[in-house]
Amino acid sequence: MMTIDIREAYRRALDDFGALVHRITPEQWQNRTPCVDWDVRALVNHVVGENLWAPELLGGRTAAEVGDAFDGDLLGDDPLKAFDTSAVAAVQAACDEGALARVARLSFGDVPGKEYVTELFADALIHTWDLARAIGADERLDPELVEACATWFTGAEPGYRQAGVIGEQQPVSSDTDAQTRLLASWGRRG
């Protein structure tokens, strides 16, 4: 199982994503990303949205109660501030006492808080690579986070694939490094 505390993994993944957000130049916000139909701004908006959902769902609200509160443009005129503020709130919610033991009532069903935080961590980690690729930054992910994500995703991948929320598995050779294998399982070509 995971050797790193999931709350710490989540914080570190968001820190790495945030470091890249702060490197985006004005002309890069429209760059294409490995995520189909998303440019850099849409990708950052997605992660900010995930961050905004976390305190609500870990705090006991249902997806239905939150509704469309986080639809649309969440970045406004200050995308950096929007990301930073949302990331702090999301990590704080994940670290609140009892958060991992609570039930998160997601749109597709109820999951333990720990599973929800793990999904948020994985999303942030994979999107860190997406953002790095889109802005031409170093694409090397934290190896400890890659290992933690890969360990968890081995069991979660069939459900993600069935739900159609990840791309098609990409072929890799047997001597491929851990990061490339993880990205390939999420449908990315490393």
C-alpha positions as CSV (number, residue, x, y, z in Angstrom):
1,M,0.0,0.0,0.0
2,M,1.0,3.6,0.1
3,T,4.1,4.4,2.1
4,I,3.5,8.1,2.3
5,D,0.6,9.7,4.1
6,I,-2.0,10.6,1.5
7,R,-2.5,14.1,3.0
8,E,1.3,14.8,2.6
9,A,1.2,13.3,-0.9
10,Y,-1.7,15.5,-1.9
11,R,0.0,18.7,-0.5
12,R,3.2,17.9,-2.3
13,A,1.4,17.3,-5.6
14,L,-0.5,20.6,-5.3
15,D,2.7,22.4,-4.4
16,D,4.4,21.0,-7.5
17,F,1.4,21.9,-9.7
18,G,1.3,25.4,-8.1
19,A,5.0,26.0,-8.8
20,L,4.3,25.4,-12.4
21,V,1.2,27.7,-12.3
22,H,3.5,30.5,-11.1
23,R,5.8,29.9,-14.1
24,I,3.0,30.3,-16.7
25,T,3.8,33.3,-18.9
26,P,0.9,35.4,-20.3
27,E,1.2,33.9,-23.8
28,Q,1.2,30.3,-22.4
29,W,-2.4,30.4,-21.0
30,Q,-3.7,29.4,-24.4
31,N,-1.2,26.6,-25.0
32,R,-2.7,23.1,-25.7
33,T,-2.3,20.4,-23.1
34,P,-2.2,16.6,-23.3
35,C,-5.8,16.8,-22.0
36,V,-8.1,16.7,-25.0
37,D,-9.9,20.0,-25.6
38,W,-8.1,21.8,-22.7
39,D,-5.7,24.6,-23.0
40,V,-3.5,25.7,-20.0
41,R,-6.2,28.0,-18.6
42,A,-8.8,25.2,-18.7
43,L,-6.5,22.8,-17.1
44,V,-5.7,25.2,-14.2
45,N,-9.4,26.0,-13.9
46,H,-10.1,22.3,-13.6
47,V,-7.6,21.8,-10.8
48,V,-8.9,25.0,-9.0
49,G,-12.4,23.5,-9.3
50,E,-11.3,20.2,-7.8
51,N,-9.6,22.2,-5.0
52,L,-12.8,24.2,-4.3
53,W,-14.9,21.0,-4.2
54,A,-12.6,19.4,-1.6
55,P,-13.6,21.4,1.5
56,E,-17.3,21.1,0.6
57,L,-17.3,17.3,0.1
58,L,-14.9,16.6,3.0
59,G,-17.0,18.9,5.1
60,G,-20.1,16.7,4.6
61,R,-21.9,18.4,1.8
62,T,-23.1,16.3,-1.1
63,A,-22.3,16.9,-4.8
64,A,-26.0,17.7,-5.3
65,E,-25.9,20.3,-2.5
66,V,-22.9,22.1,-4.1
67,G,-24.5,21.8,-7.5
68,D,-23.1,24.1,-10.1
69,A,-21.4,26.5,-7.7
70,F,-18.0,25.7,-9.2
71,D,-18.9,25.6,-12.9
72,G,-17.4,28.1,-15.3
73,D,-14.4,30.3,-15.0
74,L,-12.9,30.1,-11.5
75,L,-9.7,31.9,-12.3
76,G,-11.0,35.4,-13.0
77,D,-8.4,38.1,-13.4
78,D,-5.9,36.6,-11.0
79,P,-5.4,32.9,-11.8
80,L,-2.4,32.7,-9.5
81,K,-4.4,33.9,-6.5
82,A,-7.3,31.7,-7.4
83,F,-5.0,28.6,-7.5
84,D,-3.1,29.5,-4.3
85,T,-6.2,30.2,-2.3
86,S,-8.0,27.1,-3.5
87,A,-5.0,24.8,-2.9
88,V,-4.5,26.0,0.7
89,A,-8.2,25.4,1.5
90,A,-8.1,22.0,-0.2
91,V,-5.1,20.8,1.7
92,Q,-6.5,22.2,5.0
93,A,-9.7,20.3,4.4
94,A,-7.8,17.1,3.7
95,C,-5.8,17.5,6.9
96,D,-8.7,18.3,9.1
97,E,-9.2,15.8,11.9
98,G,-11.4,13.0,10.8
99,A,-11.5,14.1,7.1
100,L,-10.1,10.7,5.9
101,A,-12.6,8.8,7.9
102,R,-15.6,10.8,6.7
103,V,-17.7,9.8,3.7
104,A,-17.4,12.0,0.6
105,R,-20.7,12.1,-1.2
106,L,-19.6,12.4,-4.8
107,S,-21.8,12.6,-7.9
108,F,-21.3,8.9,-8.7
109,G,-21.6,7.6,-5.1
110,D,-20.2,7.7,-1.6
111,V,-16.5,7.0,-1.0
112,P,-14.4,7.1,2.1
113,G,-12.7,10.5,2.6
114,K,-9.3,8.8,2.2
115,E,-10.2,7.5,-1.2
116,Y,-11.5,10.9,-2.3
117,V,-8.2,12.6,-1.2
118,T,-6.3,9.9,-3.0
119,E,-8.2,10.6,-6.2
120,L,-7.5,14.3,-5.7
121,F,-3.8,13.6,-5.2
122,A,-3.7,11.4,-8.4
123,D,-5.5,14.1,-10.4
124,A,-3.1,16.8,-9.2
125,L,0.0,14.7,-9.9
126,I,-1.0,13.7,-13.4
127,H,-2.1,17.2,-14.3
128,T,1.3,18.5,-13.0
129,W,2.9,16.5,-15.9
130,D,0.2,17.8,-18.3
131,L,1.0,21.4,-17.3
132,A,4.7,20.9,-17.5
133,R,4.4,19.4,-21.0
134,A,2.1,22.3,-22.1
135,I,4.5,25.1,-20.9
136,G,7.8,23.4,-21.8
137,A,8.9,22.9,-18.1
138,D,10.7,20.0,-16.6
139,E,8.3,17.0,-16.8
140,R,10.0,14.9,-14.2
141,L,7.5,14.1,-11.4
142,D,8.5,13.4,-7.8
143,P,9.4,9.7,-7.8
144,E,7.9,9.1,-4.4
145,L,4.6,10.5,-5.5
146,V,4.8,8.5,-8.8
147,E,5.3,5.3,-6.8
148,A,2.4,6.1,-4.4
149,C,0.1,6.9,-7.3
150,A,1.0,3.9,-9.3
151,T,0.5,1.6,-6.3
152,W,-3.0,3.0,-5.7
153,F,-3.9,3.2,-9.4
154,T,-3.3,-0.5,-10.0
155,G,-6.5,-1.2,-8.2
156,A,-8.4,1.9,-9.4
157,E,-7.5,1.8,-13.1
158,P,-10.3,-0.6,-14.2
159,G,-13.0,1.7,-12.7
160,Y,-11.4,4.8,-14.2
161,R,-11.2,3.1,-17.6
162,Q,-14.8,1.8,-17.4
163,A,-16.0,5.3,-16.5
164,G,-14.1,6.7,-19.5
165,V,-12.3,9.4,-17.4
166,I,-8.8,8.4,-18.6
167,G,-7.3,8.0,-22.0
168,E,-6.6,4.7,-23.7
169,Q,-3.7,2.7,-22.1
170,Q,-0.5,3.5,-24.1
171,P,2.0,0.8,-25.0
172,V,5.3,0.7,-23.0
173,S,8.3,-1.6,-23.1
174,S,9.2,-3.7,-20.1
175,D,12.2,-1.5,-19.3
176,T,10.2,1.7,-19.2
177,D,10.6,3.9,-16.1
178,A,7.9,4.1,-13.4
179,Q,6.8,7.6,-14.4
180,T,6.3,6.7,-18.1
181,R,4.4,3.5,-17.1
182,L,2.1,5.5,-14.8
183,L,1.5,8.2,-17.4
184,A,0.8,5.4,-20.0
185,S,-1.8,3.9,-17.7
186,W,-3.5,7.3,-17.6
187,G,-3.4,7.4,-21.4
188,R,-0.5,9.8,-21.7
189,R,2.4,9.5,-24.1
190,G,5.5,10.3,-22.1
